[in-house]
């Protein structure tokens, strides 16, 4: 049974934060389960999120909620071992709306780091706004 792989030891990095205002728009707000907070990137393509897990994981599903008008249009999920190079796991094509979207991941390799690349955005300036991000799957050894 797949469960959330995000835990207190999961480390994350993002490409940018709107006006460097991490108190209002920082990366932590993607994982706080509060529907009124969000990560808001600055402008420019591409934007990305990297998550490093305490141990290797096998991803079975990605759940993400954008703000409509600021969603990623063409995205990709990449993964790697702790010190390896990122390799493509899956392409993602989100809808441009406010709903929580789910993307099943078929037979991805075990990875300790995941990177979601938002190659372009529905926003003219390339901004991405994410209210919720979760990674489901299993921890592997």
Order of alpha helices (4+ residues) and beta strands (2+ residues): beta-beta-alpha-beta-beta-beta-beta-beta-beta-beta
